[in-house]
Amino acid sequence: MPLILSSVQMHRFTPAPAVVFMALVSLLYLVSTDMYALINYVGFVNWLSIGLSVVALLYFRYERPNAERPIKVSLFWPIIYIICSIFLVVVPLYASPVETGFGCLIIASGIPVYLIFVKWENKPQSVQSKIDSMTVFFQKLMLVVPEEKKNE
């Protein structure tokens, strides 16, 4: 993720750049004239991501059964939740494939950001200097600094 999105405001200790970024993305979503289509986009993406998170929970319960967990619940509830999530993802795929296709595009729009800012480690100096100068500009504009790492 770009460093600026994980920065916090110096005086209020709030993630100001992340909040501004989410506000801009939300305004971009409002360009849609069909509010029901927007609800379908966001609903599909929401249920898909939450459902996959619960699938990851089941995966880790299976792969690491002896891992320390602060709360250990019965597997009945996550399985019910996954079944409901599958229903809430599959039905829109069938009922409104165009809107769910846009939802998939919303998810896929994060792939280039991940590839450029996270995965690509050996960036050319010109690209890295542009990213660094943009980070410094937004740090000065919003009075933010990178969050401090906790020593454990």
C-alpha angles and dihedrals in degrees: 000000000000109000092234092064091059094049125110130217111259100228104031099030091226127138093249098166092050091048092049091047092051090048091053092048090049090051089051089055090053090065085081110099094202109074093189091056089051090052089051092050095050096037093052093048091045096051093042094052095043091046091051090049091056090047087055089053090055091045092054092045088056098040097041107028094160097048116126112257127184091212124024115189132182114274090233094083098048090048091052089047092051091050090052091046091051089052092048091050100041098046094057089046088060099035100044112011094169094058093044088048088057088049089055089049089053089055092044091052088074093060096077091046090052093046094048102039104029115019099037101079102164099057118170112261091248093056093044092049091052091050091047094048091049090049092051091047093053092043090057093042095052099027093237134148133192113273114260118249116240116236110227 
